[in-house]
C-alpha cells in the first residue's frame, strides 16, 4: 500500500485493546423509544416534550451537553454517555464497570432520572426491539449530519436500512480481551451464540399495529440492511483469524464518510483501500489518518463488533431486568477461565454456513428454531447453564450476599415457560388486548419510581 498506514498499523487500533484480566470491565448500552402518553406518538426532536427538552431535563442531574449546529445531540457524565439514534431512540452507553451489580445500579439510576422527566412532560419510553405501532414515515429524524448521509445510502444496498435506523432498539454488552488469541475465541463464541441471544430476547412480533411473521422483527430487519457491513463475516471462522483479519474485513466494508474541519464529507460506497492509496474521489491525493480509520471501523455493524473491546449486538430492547441480564450472561460465559474453555469446546466445530442459517432462522422462530436437529430452546438452556456456572465461579456478591447469577432471572423465566416475550405478547394481543398493541405502551415501559 502506497500510504502512510500499513495493515499492521491499522490493526494496532484493535491490538491496543488487549488488557490484563485485572483491568477487565463490562460496559452496557441500551436503546428505547420515546412516546407521548396521550397519543402514543413518537417524540420529535424539537417542540413541547420533545427529545431536546428531555436532554435539557437530564442536564439538571449533572449531565453535560454535546452540541452539533447548536443542537444538543448527546450528554456526558463521568464515563457514561447518552446519545440519539436516527429515529430518536434514546441510548445510554454505560461506563465500563467492574460488576453487574454496578450495571444494575447505573441503569436503575438512569431510569429513575428519566422517570422524573417523564412525569413532568407526560411522556415515557417503550422498551422493546422494534417500534410496534408507527410506520417509518411517522418516525422523526434526529439533527445529526451523519444520519443524513447514511439515510441516502441505505436504500441502495438493502430494503430495511431505514427501518434499522429509525425503528429498532437494542441492548449491547461490551467485554474485554487479554490477547489476540483471547479475542479470537471470544469473537467466535460471540458470533456462534448471537442467534441464541436473539431468540431469548425476541420482543418484536408487531409491525404497524399488527402481528408480523417474526418473533424478532428487529433481528429480521438486520438481515436485509446492508450485507457488506452486517451479519457474520466469514473470516471469523478462519483458523488464523486475528487483528489483521478483522482489519482486512473492515477494508472491504464500503465507506460512509470522512470528517474534515468538524464536518462530514459524503464518501458513501467508496473504498477505504482506495483512500489508503490516495485515490478517494472526494479527497484526491490525500491519505487517511488513524482518526479516519477509527471512524470507518465504527460504521460496520456485524452481529459482534471488535473495537478495543468486543461488542455483543444480538439482543433486542428491554426493561431494567432484561438490560442487566445481557452483560451477566456474557460475563458468565467469557470471564471465568474454566467456563470459557467449556464454551469454546462446545462451539468449536460449529461452522460458518450453519451459524449463518441459524441467524436467519432465529428471528422468525426464536426458541423453536433448530440447529443440528436440536431445538434452540435446548441450546439456550445449555448456554444459560454455562453462564450461571461461570458467575457462580466468579462469585462477585452484593451487600446482600447474592452473586451476579441473580441477574439471569428473566432469561430463566423465558426458558422455563418456553415462551419469549414476543410469544407472550402475541397471546395477549389475541386475547386480553383485543387485537391492539396499545397495551404494550403500558406494559413495556419505564416505571414510576417511589
HELIX and SHEET records of a PDB file:
HELIX    1   1 UNK A    7  UNK A   15  1                                   9    
HELIX    2   2 UNK A   21  UNK A   23  5                                   3    
HELIX    3   3 UNK A   51  UNK A   59  1                                   9    
HELIX    4   4 UNK A  100  UNK A  121  1                                  22    
HELIX    5   5 UNK A  136  UNK A  138  5                                   3    
HELIX    6   6 UNK A  145  UNK A  157  1                                  13    
HELIX    7   7 UNK A  161  UNK A  167  1                                   7    
HELIX    8   8 UNK A  180  UNK A  200  1                                  21    
HELIX    9   9 UNK A  217  UNK A  222  1                                   6    
HELIX   10  10 UNK A  234  UNK A  237  5                                   4    
HELIX   11  11 UNK A  243  UNK A  251  1                                   9    
HELIX   12  12 UNK A  272  UNK A  276  1                                   5    
HELIX   13  13 UNK A  281  UNK A  283  5                                   3    
HELIX   14  14 UNK A  290  UNK A  297  1                                   8    
HELIX   15  15 UNK A  320  UNK A  334  1                                  15    
HELIX   16  16 UNK A  337  UNK A  347  1                                  11    
HELIX   17  17 UNK A  352  UNK A  365  1                                  14    
HELIX   18  18 UNK A  366  UNK A  368  5                                   3    
HELIX   19  19 UNK A  376  UNK A  394  1                                  19    
HELIX   20  20 UNK A  404  UNK A  408  5                                   5    
HELIX   21  21 UNK A  409  UNK A  417  1                                   9    
HELIX   22  22 UNK A  421  UNK A  430  1                                  10    
HELIX   23  23 UNK A  440  UNK A  443  1                                   4    
SHEET    1   A 6 UNK A  64  UNK A  68  0                                        
SHEET    2   A 6 UNK A  71  UNK A  77 -1                                        
SHEET    3   A 6 UNK A  80  UNK A  84 -1                                        
SHEET    4   A 6 UNK A  90  UNK A  93 -1                                        
SHEET    5   A 6 UNK A  26  UNK A  36 -1                                        
SHEET    6   A 6 UNK A 123  UNK A 126 -1                                        
SHEET    1   B 8 UNK A  64  UNK A  68  0                                        
SHEET    2   B 8 UNK A  71  UNK A  77 -1                                        
SHEET    3   B 8 UNK A  80  UNK A  84 -1                                        
SHEET    4   B 8 UNK A  90  UNK A  93 -1                                        
SHEET    5   B 8 UNK A  26  UNK A  36 -1                                        
SHEET    6   B 8 UNK A 170  UNK A 175 -1                                        
SHEET    7   B 8 UNK A 310  UNK A 316 -1                                        
SHEET    8   B 8 UNK A 304  UNK A 306 -1                                        
SHEET    1   C 2 UNK A 206  UNK A 207  0                                        
SHEET    2   C 2 UNK A 210  UNK A 211 -1                                        
SHEET    1   D 2 UNK A 230  UNK A 231  0                                        
SHEET    2   D 2 UNK A 301  UNK A 302  1                                        
SHEET    1   E 2 UNK A 257  UNK A 260  0                                        
SHEET    2   E 2 UNK A 263  UNK A 266 -1                                        
SHEET    1   F 2 UNK A 370  UNK A 371  0                                        
SHEET    2   F 2 UNK A 374  UNK A 375 -1                                        
END                                                                             
